[in-house]
Amino acid sequence: MDMAQLTTQILLMFLLMGIGLLTNKLGFMHGQTATDLTNILLYIVSPCLIVNAFEQDFSTSRLQSLGLVLLGILLTYGLMVLITNIAFKRVADRNLQRIMRFGAVYSNAGFMGVPLASALFGSTGVFFAVASLAAFNIFCWTHGIALFTPRQKGTPLNWRQILLNPNIIAIVVGLAIFISGFHLPSLLNHAVTDVSSINTPLSMIVIGNSLAAVKFNRTSLNQRLWWPLLCRNLLFPVIDIVILRAFGISGIPLYTTVLMAACPVAGNVVLFTLKAHGDPSPAVTLMSISTIFSVATIPVVFALCTL
């Protein structure tokens, strides 16, 4: 892995975020616009990117590697959930506790990880990134949503909400295309490819727009937020490296998965806090600081990954 290439790509991402910040300051993007663009990215662009990644010749070894990567990621998620449950259990403020637990576990893999994987490793990178997206959606819409909307005992999980997520559907469709050897008609393939190409710049502009609204002060900079920040940006990606190497995973599958794990706090922490009618200030602050620090922590994690 070329560290100079990685650093350059991360700096490019932050330059695009800067454009998003400028867009906000100039008044070109309002709240509803940002929400609409987020929905377009999550439910249209990202699924197209996933399907496009599977548009390649079938390989048994590649499919086995994908399954092994997914197994390692699921184990990592299980450990992260367990660690955060123990580490932050004593935080008395319920709103702050769930923000800390969610923020430490869930990375901004879809918005930041997939664009980085695509830019650095092309369709092969996105192919292995779908394992991280699958695990993210499974855990985020079970454990994650449960943190903010506690279920009563005996209440079943909303599997319909999980399974009908467009990204999960795209993974199933993509796998079917990959395994069957079927290829999309030329015109449809071009449309999917063109939509996929806007993922990186549009994702970063939307993130930059959200950062523009952050105001740092004594109230928002709660000292306890540094602990989930340390877990999300450094500790948990390192745990991911250890588990993946123990599974014998190396090369692009390793680099892509670690890249997804090293991404900053997921924006869902803000959305879920608002949904639960909690104070979103700690969530916005945690996500923002984590994103800013990631320009340094992602290269550090990759340096450890290549040792």
TORRO-804326 format. One record per residue (C-alpha): chain; x, y, z. Coordinates in nm, 4 decimals, padded with zeros to 6 digits. Layout:
! residues N
<r unit="A" X="X" Y="Y" Z="Z"/>
...
! end
This chain:
! residues 307
<r unit="A" X="00.0000" Y="00.0000" Z="00.0000"/>
<r unit="A" X="00.1434" Y="00.3351" Z="-00.1097"/>
<r unit="A" X="00.1159" Y="00.5666" Z="00.1944"/>
<r unit="A" X="00.1766" Y="00.8751" Z="-00.0203"/>
<r unit="A" X="-00.1183" Y="00.7795" Z="-00.2422"/>
<r unit="A" X="-00.3385" Y="00.7244" Z="00.0638"/>
<r unit="A" X="-00.2417" Y="01.0581" Z="00.2189"/>
<r unit="A" X="-00.3013" Y="01.2391" Z="-00.1102"/>
<r unit="A" X="-00.6456" Y="01.0809" Z="-00.1430"/>
<r unit="A" X="-00.7412" Y="01.1748" Z="00.2137"/>
<r unit="A" X="-00.6294" Y="01.5341" Z="00.1560"/>
<r unit="A" X="-00.8375" Y="01.5376" Z="-00.1635"/>
<r unit="A" X="-01.1363" Y="01.4212" Z="00.0412"/>
<r unit="A" X="-01.0863" Y="01.7073" Z="00.2848"/>
<r unit="A" X="-01.0531" Y="01.9531" Z="-00.0025"/>
<r unit="A" X="-01.3919" Y="01.8351" Z="-00.1280"/>
<r unit="A" X="-01.5265" Y="01.8733" Z="00.2274"/>
<r unit="A" X="-01.3954" Y="02.2290" Z="00.2181"/>
<r unit="A" X="-01.6059" Y="02.2905" Z="-00.0918"/>
<r unit="A" X="-01.9073" Y="02.1610" Z="00.1000"/>
<r unit="A" X="-01.8289" Y="02.3928" Z="00.3907"/>
<r unit="A" X="-01.7963" Y="02.6869" Z="00.1503"/>
<r unit="A" X="-02.1254" Y="02.5893" Z="-00.0125"/>
<r unit="A" X="-02.2928" Y="02.6121" Z="00.3268"/>
<r unit="A" X="-02.1367" Y="02.9465" Z="00.4131"/>
<r unit="A" X="-02.2477" Y="03.0916" Z="00.0785"/>
<r unit="A" X="-02.6024" Y="02.9770" Z="00.1503"/>
<r unit="A" X="-02.6168" Y="02.7431" Z="-00.1498"/>
<r unit="A" X="-02.7179" Y="02.4388" Z="00.0562"/>
<r unit="A" X="-02.9982" Y="02.4523" Z="00.3107"/>
<r unit="A" X="-03.1104" Y="02.1868" Z="00.5587"/>
<r unit="A" X="-03.3685" Y="02.0261" Z="00.3299"/>
<r unit="A" X="-03.1214" Y="02.0210" Z="00.0400"/>
<r unit="A" X="-02.8624" Y="01.8404" Z="00.2519"/>
<r unit="A" X="-03.1253" Y="01.5890" Z="00.3665"/>
<r unit="A" X="-03.2358" Y="01.5245" Z="00.0079"/>
<r unit="A" X="-02.8775" Y="01.4771" Z="-00.1121"/>
<r unit="A" X="-02.8085" Y="01.2409" Z="00.1788"/>
<r unit="A" X="-03.1071" Y="01.0284" Z="00.0803"/>
<r unit="A" X="-02.9919" Y="01.0249" Z="-00.2831"/>
<r unit="A" X="-02.6470" Y="00.9101" Z="-00.1749"/>
<r unit="A" X="-02.7727" Y="00.6411" Z="00.0638"/>
<r unit="A" X="-03.0569" Y="00.5005" Z="-00.1417"/>
<r unit="A" X="-02.9545" Y="00.5541" Z="-00.5062"/>
<r unit="A" X="-02.5834" Y="00.6295" Z="-00.5546"/>
<r unit="A" X="-02.4431" Y="00.3818" Z="-00.2999"/>
<r unit="A" X="-02.6516" Y="00.0854" Z="-00.4277"/>
<r unit="A" X="-02.5402" Y="00.1649" Z="-00.7846"/>
<r unit="A" X="-02.1777" Y="00.1685" Z="-00.6693"/>
<r unit="A" X="-02.2216" Y="-00.1728" Z="-00.5042"/>
<r unit="A" X="-02.3894" Y="-00.3331" Z="-00.8072"/>
<r unit="A" X="-02.1229" Y="-00.1859" Z="-01.0348"/>
<r unit="A" X="-01.8490" Y="-00.3437" Z="-00.8189"/>
<r unit="A" X="-01.9905" Y="-00.6917" Z="-00.8849"/>
<r unit="A" X="-01.9855" Y="-00.6427" Z="-01.2608"/>
<r unit="A" X="-01.6811" Y="-00.8673" Z="-01.3105"/>
<r unit="A" X="-01.5964" Y="-01.2271" Z="-01.3988"/>
<r unit="A" X="-01.6777" Y="-01.4882" Z="-01.1348"/>
<r unit="A" X="-01.3920" Y="-01.6133" Z="-00.9171"/>
<r unit="A" X="-01.4353" Y="-01.8833" Z="-00.6522"/>
<r unit="A" X="-01.1281" Y="-01.7654" Z="-00.4596"/>
<r unit="A" X="-01.2559" Y="-01.4067" Z="-00.4542"/>
<r unit="A" X="-01.5967" Y="-01.5188" Z="-00.3266"/>
<r unit="A" X="-01.4282" Y="-01.7259" Z="-00.0523"/>
<r unit="A" X="-01.2148" Y="-01.4255" Z="00.0441"/>
<r unit="A" X="-01.5291" Y="-01.2104" Z="00.0662"/>
<r unit="A" X="-01.6917" Y="-01.4635" Z="00.3008"/>
<r unit="A" X="-01.3801" Y="-01.4803" Z="00.5178"/>
<r unit="A" X="-01.3610" Y="-01.1004" Z="00.5358"/>
<r unit="A" X="-01.7290" Y="-01.0821" Z="00.6367"/>
<r unit="A" X="-01.6710" Y="-01.3379" Z="00.9126"/>
<r unit="A" X="-01.3797" Y="-01.1326" Z="01.0498"/>
<r unit="A" X="-01.5841" Y="-00.8119" Z="01.0376"/>
<r unit="A" X="-01.8794" Y="-00.9692" Z="01.2213"/>
<r unit="A" X="-01.6428" Y="-01.0890" Z="01.4953"/>
<r unit="A" X="-01.4941" Y="-00.7387" Z="01.5205"/>
<r unit="A" X="-01.8400" Y="-00.5845" Z="01.5561"/>
<r unit="A" X="-01.9262" Y="-00.8314" Z="01.8314"/>
<r unit="A" X="-01.6129" Y="-00.7329" Z="02.0242"/>
<r unit="A" X="-01.6759" Y="-00.3591" Z="01.9733"/>
<r unit="A" X="-02.0329" Y="-00.3882" Z="02.1031"/>
<r unit="A" X="-01.9120" Y="-00.5843" Z="02.4073"/>
<r unit="A" X="-01.6260" Y="-00.3422" Z="02.4867"/>
<r unit="A" X="-01.8419" Y="-00.0275" Z="02.4585"/>
<r unit="A" X="-02.1188" Y="-00.1855" Z="02.6658"/>
<r unit="A" X="-01.8712" Y="-00.2443" Z="02.9497"/>
<r unit="A" X="-01.6609" Y="00.0720" Z="02.9100"/>
<r unit="A" X="-01.9445" Y="00.3269" Z="02.8950"/>
<r unit="A" X="-02.1987" Y="00.1531" Z="03.1174"/>
<r unit="A" X="-02.1323" Y="00.3887" Z="03.4113"/>
<r unit="A" X="-02.2061" Y="00.7088" Z="03.2152"/>
<r unit="A" X="-02.5152" Y="00.8402" Z="03.3963"/>
<r unit="A" X="-02.6364" Y="01.0722" Z="03.1190"/>
<r unit="A" X="-02.8462" Y="00.8384" Z="02.9024"/>
<r unit="A" X="-02.8232" Y="01.0604" Z="02.5944"/>
<r unit="A" X="-02.4443" Y="01.0914" Z="02.6223"/>
<r unit="A" X="-02.4001" Y="00.7193" Z="02.6953"/>
<r unit="A" X="-02.5796" Y="00.6023" Z="02.3823"/>
<r unit="A" X="-02.3946" Y="00.8592" Z="02.1688"/>
<r unit="A" X="-02.0619" Y="00.7349" Z="02.3075"/>
<r unit="A" X="-02.1510" Y="00.3679" Z="02.2518"/>
<r unit="A" X="-02.2853" Y="00.4192" Z="01.9008"/>
<r unit="A" X="-02.0119" Y="00.6609" Z="01.7935"/>
<r unit="A" X="-01.7334" Y="00.4284" Z="01.9061"/>
<r unit="A" X="-01.8712" Y="00.1266" Z="01.7189"/>
<r unit="A" X="-02.0001" Y="00.2628" Z="01.3880"/>
<r unit="A" X="-01.7767" Y="00.4253" Z="01.1275"/>
<r unit="A" X="-01.8688" Y="00.6481" Z="00.8358"/>
<r unit="A" X="-01.7878" Y="00.3569" Z="00.6037"/>
<r unit="A" X="-02.0543" Y="00.4302" Z="00.3438"/>
<r unit="A" X="-01.9899" Y="00.8023" Z="00.2997"/>
<r unit="A" X="-01.6118" Y="00.8078" Z="00.3431"/>
<r unit="A" X="-01.4867" Y="00.4477" Z="00.3303"/>
<r unit="A" X="-01.6424" Y="00.3439" Z="-00.0006"/>
<r unit="A" X="-01.5202" Y="00.6562" Z="-00.1865"/>
<r unit="A" X="-01.1676" Y="00.5969" Z="-00.0514"/>
<r unit="A" X="-01.1787" Y="00.2255" Z="-00.1390"/>
<r unit="A" X="-01.3040" Y="00.3091" Z="-00.4874"/>
<r unit="A" X="-01.0373" Y="00.5755" Z="-00.5462"/>
<r unit="A" X="-00.7488" Y="00.3636" Z="-00.4145"/>
<r unit="A" X="-00.8417" Y="00.0109" Z="-00.5263"/>
<r unit="A" X="-01.1103" Y="00.0555" Z="-00.7928"/>
<r unit="A" X="-01.3938" Y="-00.1960" Z="-00.8310"/>
<r unit="A" X="-01.1915" Y="-00.4625" Z="-00.6451"/>
<r unit="A" X="-01.1824" Y="-00.2385" Z="-00.3388"/>
<r unit="A" X="-01.5560" Y="-00.1718" Z="-00.3543"/>
<r unit="A" X="-01.6166" Y="-00.5476" Z="-00.4006"/>
<r unit="A" X="-01.4598" Y="-00.6201" Z="-00.0607"/>
<r unit="A" X="-01.6031" Y="-00.3027" Z="00.0934"/>
<r unit="A" X="-01.9532" Y="-00.4485" Z="00.0560"/>
<r unit="A" X="-01.8731" Y="-00.6935" Z="00.3394"/>
<r unit="A" X="-01.8230" Y="-00.3951" Z="00.5714"/>
<r unit="A" X="-02.1428" Y="-00.2316" Z="00.4425"/>
<r unit="A" X="-02.3409" Y="-00.5513" Z="00.4995"/>
<r unit="A" X="-02.2130" Y="-00.5900" Z="00.8567"/>
<r unit="A" X="-02.2686" Y="-00.2194" Z="00.9242"/>
<r unit="A" X="-02.6328" Y="-00.2343" Z="00.8130"/>
<r unit="A" X="-02.7035" Y="-00.5534" Z="01.0086"/>
<r unit="A" X="-02.5565" Y="-00.4206" Z="01.3351"/>
<r unit="A" X="-02.6605" Y="-00.0558" Z="01.2908"/>
<r unit="A" X="-03.0275" Y="-00.1425" Z="01.2368"/>
<r unit="A" X="-03.0351" Y="-00.3930" Z="01.5242"/>
<r unit="A" X="-02.7918" Y="-00.2993" Z="01.8016"/>
<r unit="A" X="-02.7512" Y="00.0632" Z="01.6908"/>
<r unit="A" X="-03.1169" Y="00.1550" Z="01.6625"/>
<r unit="A" X="-03.1899" Y="-00.0359" Z="01.9861"/>
<r unit="A" X="-02.9575" Y="00.2009" Z="02.1755"/>
<r unit="A" X="-03.1856" Y="00.4921" Z="02.0860"/>
<r unit="A" X="-03.5206" Y="00.3121" Z="02.0819"/>
<r unit="A" X="-03.5044" Y="00.0471" Z="02.3559"/>
<r unit="A" X="-03.7357" Y="-00.2432" Z="02.2832"/>
<r unit="A" X="-03.9545" Y="-00.4107" Z="02.5420"/>
<r unit="A" X="-03.8754" Y="-00.7743" Z="02.6157"/>
<r unit="A" X="-04.0357" Y="-01.0060" Z="02.3663"/>
<r unit="A" X="-04.0652" Y="-00.7385" Z="02.0954"/>
<r unit="A" X="-03.9200" Y="-00.8785" Z="01.7698"/>
<r unit="A" X="-03.6595" Y="-00.6969" Z="01.5645"/>
<r unit="A" X="-03.7821" Y="-00.5163" Z="01.2543"/>
<r unit="A" X="-03.6078" Y="-00.7486" Z="01.0074"/>
<r unit="A" X="-03.8113" Y="-00.5984" Z="00.7241"/>
<r unit="A" X="-03.6399" Y="-00.2618" Z="00.7832"/>
<r unit="A" X="-03.2991" Y="-00.4320" Z="00.7791"/>
<r unit="A" X="-03.3463" Y="-00.6591" Z="00.4785"/>
<r unit="A" X="-03.5206" Y="-00.3989" Z="00.2609"/>
<r unit="A" X="-03.2396" Y="-00.1455" Z="00.3027"/>
<r unit="A" X="-03.1391" Y="-00.0552" Z="-00.0575"/>
<r unit="A" X="-02.7733" Y="-00.1287" Z="00.0158"/>
<r unit="A" X="-02.8546" Y="-00.4812" Z="00.1388"/>
<r unit="A" X="-03.0713" Y="-00.5367" Z="-00.1696"/>
<r unit="A" X="-02.7862" Y="-00.4088" Z="-00.3884"/>
<r unit="A" X="-02.5457" Y="-00.6555" Z="-00.2231"/>
<r unit="A" X="-02.7860" Y="-00.9458" Z="-00.2920"/>
<r unit="A" X="-02.8384" Y="-00.8340" Z="-00.6534"/>
<r unit="A" X="-02.4640" Y="-00.7808" Z="-00.6993"/>
<r unit="A" X="-02.3807" Y="-01.1269" Z="-00.5628"/>
<r unit="A" X="-02.6388" Y="-01.2821" Z="-00.7956"/>
<r unit="A" X="-02.4808" Y="-01.1013" Z="-01.0914"/>
<r unit="A" X="-02.1294" Y="-01.2037" Z="-00.9852"/>
<r unit="A" X="-02.2105" Y="-01.5726" Z="-00.9204"/>
<r unit="A" X="-02.4330" Y="-01.6203" Z="-01.2271"/>
<r unit="A" X="-02.1927" Y="-01.4521" Z="-01.4679"/>
<r unit="A" X="-02.4787" Y="-01.2337" Z="-01.5917"/>
<r unit="A" X="-02.3890" Y="-00.8824" Z="-01.7090"/>
<r unit="A" X="-02.6188" Y="-00.5824" Z="-01.7190"/>
<r unit="A" X="-02.7228" Y="-00.4596" Z="-02.0648"/>
<r unit="A" X="-02.4764" Y="-00.2015" Z="-02.1982"/>
<r unit="A" X="-02.7069" Y="00.1000" Z="-02.1633"/>
<r unit="A" X="-02.8108" Y="00.0087" Z="-01.8061"/>
<r unit="A" X="-02.4486" Y="-00.0625" Z="-01.7139"/>
<r unit="A" X="-02.3443" Y="00.2836" Z="-01.8358"/>
<r unit="A" X="-02.6230" Y="00.4437" Z="-01.6323"/>
<r unit="A" X="-02.5184" Y="00.2558" Z="-01.3155"/>
<r unit="A" X="-02.1521" Y="00.3455" Z="-01.3746"/>
<r unit="A" X="-02.2294" Y="00.7148" Z="-01.4303"/>
<r unit="A" X="-02.4424" Y="00.7365" Z="-01.1136"/>
<r unit="A" X="-02.1657" Y="00.5579" Z="-00.9179"/>
<r unit="A" X="-01.9074" Y="00.8132" Z="-01.0302"/>
<r unit="A" X="-02.0694" Y="01.0977" Z="-00.8325"/>
<r unit="A" X="-02.0406" Y="00.9127" Z="-00.4989"/>
<r unit="A" X="-01.7011" Y="01.0467" Z="-00.3904"/>
<r unit="A" X="-01.7410" Y="01.4218" Z="-00.4603"/>
<r unit="A" X="-02.1050" Y="01.4402" Z="-00.3520"/>
<r unit="A" X="-02.0433" Y="01.2433" Z="-00.0289"/>
<r unit="A" X="-01.7575" Y="01.4695" Z="00.0747"/>
<r unit="A" X="-01.9481" Y="01.7877" Z="-00.0112"/>
<r unit="A" X="-02.2432" Y="01.6740" Z="00.2037"/>
<r unit="A" X="-02.0089" Y="01.5906" Z="00.4945"/>
<r unit="A" X="-01.8371" Y="01.9294" Z="00.4601"/>
<r unit="A" X="-02.1745" Y="02.1003" Z="00.4642"/>
<r unit="A" X="-02.2631" Y="01.9274" Z="00.7928"/>
<r unit="A" X="-01.9322" Y="02.0326" Z="00.9504"/>
<r unit="A" X="-02.0075" Y="02.3980" Z="00.8734"/>
<r unit="A" X="-02.2818" Y="02.4039" Z="01.1360"/>
<r unit="A" X="-02.0541" Y="02.2891" Z="01.4209"/>
<r unit="A" X="-01.9738" Y="02.5418" Z="01.6924"/>
<r unit="A" X="-01.7121" Y="02.4291" Z="01.9429"/>
<r unit="A" X="-01.7513" Y="02.5531" Z="02.2998"/>
<r unit="A" X="-01.7087" Y="02.4294" Z="02.6577"/>
<r unit="A" X="-02.0551" Y="02.2764" Z="02.6590"/>
<r unit="A" X="-02.0121" Y="02.0782" Z="02.3385"/>
<r unit="A" X="-01.6520" Y="01.9683" Z="02.4076"/>
<r unit="A" X="-01.7397" Y="01.7146" Z="02.6773"/>
<r unit="A" X="-01.4162" Y="01.5517" Z="02.7957"/>
<r unit="A" X="-01.5785" Y="01.2067" Z="02.8001"/>
<r unit="A" X="-01.6157" Y="01.2223" Z="02.4210"/>
<r unit="A" X="-01.2403" Y="01.1665" Z="02.3849"/>
<r unit="A" X="-01.2838" Y="00.8009" Z="02.4899"/>
<r unit="A" X="-01.5203" Y="00.6970" Z="02.2067"/>
<r unit="A" X="-01.3060" Y="00.9086" Z="01.9740"/>
<r unit="A" X="-00.9960" Y="00.7075" Z="02.0727"/>
<r unit="A" X="-01.1872" Y="00.3805" Z="02.0263"/>
<r unit="A" X="-01.3339" Y="00.4721" Z="01.6866"/>
<r unit="A" X="-01.0277" Y="00.6297" Z="01.5254"/>
<r unit="A" X="-00.7517" Y="00.4060" Z="01.6638"/>
<r unit="A" X="-00.8316" Y="00.1184" Z="01.9007"/>
<r unit="A" X="-01.1064" Y="-00.0602" Z="01.7078"/>
<r unit="A" X="-00.9310" Y="-00.0395" Z="01.3680"/>
<r unit="A" X="-00.6237" Y="-00.1963" Z="01.5311"/>
<r unit="A" X="-00.8406" Y="-00.4759" Z="01.6736"/>
<r unit="A" X="-00.9769" Y="-00.5252" Z="01.3211"/>
<r unit="A" X="-00.6220" Y="-00.5608" Z="01.1854"/>
<r unit="A" X="-00.5379" Y="-00.8274" Z="01.4450"/>
<r unit="A" X="-00.8532" Y="-01.0299" Z="01.3730"/>
<r unit="A" X="-00.8200" Y="-01.0104" Z="00.9933"/>
<r unit="A" X="-00.4534" Y="-01.1120" Z="01.0021"/>
<r unit="A" X="-00.5442" Y="-01.4030" Z="01.2318"/>
<r unit="A" X="-00.7864" Y="-01.5126" Z="00.9566"/>
<r unit="A" X="-00.5012" Y="-01.4998" Z="00.7052"/>
<r unit="A" X="-00.6441" Y="-01.2039" Z="00.5129"/>
<r unit="A" X="-00.3954" Y="-00.9840" Z="00.3280"/>
<r unit="A" X="-00.3608" Y="-00.7546" Z="00.0263"/>
<r unit="A" X="-00.6554" Y="-00.5520" Z="-00.1035"/>
<r unit="A" X="-00.9168" Y="-00.7418" Z="00.1067"/>
<r unit="A" X="-00.7191" Y="-00.6466" Z="00.4208"/>
<r unit="A" X="-00.6466" Y="-00.2881" Z="00.3161"/>
<r unit="A" X="-01.0051" Y="-00.2184" Z="00.2098"/>
<r unit="A" X="-01.1583" Y="-00.3629" Z="00.5269"/>
<r unit="A" X="-00.9168" Y="-00.1779" Z="00.7547"/>
<r unit="A" X="-00.9841" Y="00.1415" Z="00.5584"/>
<r unit="A" X="-01.3570" Y="00.1026" Z="00.6243"/>
<r unit="A" X="-01.2897" Y="00.0346" Z="00.9941"/>
<r unit="A" X="-01.0583" Y="00.3361" Z="01.0274"/>
<r unit="A" X="-01.3195" Y="00.5845" Z="00.9052"/>
<r unit="A" X="-01.4539" Y="00.8432" Z="01.1532"/>
<r unit="A" X="-01.7821" Y="00.8326" Z="01.3457"/>
<r unit="A" X="-02.0913" Y="00.7604" Z="01.1346"/>
<r unit="A" X="-02.3345" Y="01.0438" Z="01.0693"/>
<r unit="A" X="-02.6185" Y="00.8131" Z="01.1818"/>
<r unit="A" X="-02.5291" Y="00.9022" Z="01.5405"/>
<r unit="A" X="-02.6780" Y="01.2486" Z="01.4800"/>
<r unit="A" X="-02.9835" Y="01.1175" Z="01.2937"/>
<r unit="A" X="-03.0625" Y="00.8561" Z="01.5592"/>
<r unit="A" X="-03.0190" Y="01.1103" Z="01.8414"/>
<r unit="A" X="-03.2655" Y="01.3458" Z="01.6737"/>
<r unit="A" X="-03.5043" Y="01.0552" Z="01.6180"/>
<r unit="A" X="-03.4909" Y="00.9800" Z="01.9928"/>
<r unit="A" X="-03.5531" Y="01.3518" Z="02.0731"/>
<r unit="A" X="-03.2141" Y="01.3787" Z="02.2474"/>
<r unit="A" X="-02.9647" Y="01.6649" Z="02.2535"/>
<r unit="A" X="-02.7679" Y="01.6277" Z="01.9253"/>
<r unit="A" X="-02.4802" Y="01.8594" Z="02.0274"/>
<r unit="A" X="-02.2502" Y="01.5833" Z="02.1672"/>
<r unit="A" X="-02.3238" Y="01.3673" Z="01.8612"/>
<r unit="A" X="-02.2384" Y="01.6447" Z="01.6138"/>
<r unit="A" X="-01.9244" Y="01.7331" Z="01.8098"/>
<r unit="A" X="-01.8046" Y="01.3715" Z="01.8265"/>
<r unit="A" X="-01.8651" Y="01.3142" Z="01.4552"/>
<r unit="A" X="-01.6942" Y="01.6412" Z="01.3594"/>
<r unit="A" X="-01.3813" Y="01.5956" Z="01.5730"/>
<r unit="A" X="-01.3511" Y="01.2329" Z="01.4623"/>
<r unit="A" X="-01.3735" Y="01.3381" Z="01.0964"/>
<r unit="A" X="-01.1103" Y="01.6111" Z="01.1379"/>
<r unit="A" X="-00.8734" Y="01.3790" Z="01.3259"/>
<r unit="A" X="-00.9137" Y="01.1046" Z="01.0645"/>
<r unit="A" X="-00.6816" Y="01.2909" Z="00.8275"/>
<r unit="A" X="-00.4021" Y="01.1857" Z="01.0658"/>
<r unit="A" X="-00.5387" Y="00.8652" Z="01.2202"/>
<r unit="A" X="-00.6205" Y="00.6790" Z="00.8956"/>
<r unit="A" X="-00.2553" Y="00.6940" Z="00.7748"/>
<r unit="A" X="-00.1420" Y="00.5863" Z="01.1243"/>
<r unit="A" X="-00.3718" Y="00.2823" Z="01.1143"/>
<r unit="A" X="-00.2481" Y="00.1920" Z="00.7675"/>
<r unit="A" X="00.1119" Y="00.2243" Z="00.8788"/>
<r unit="A" X="00.0322" Y="-00.0354" Z="01.1481"/>
<r unit="A" X="-00.1519" Y="-00.2471" Z="00.8890"/>
<r unit="A" X="00.1539" Y="-00.2674" Z="00.6630"/>
<r unit="A" X="00.3997" Y="-00.3634" Z="00.9373"/>
! end
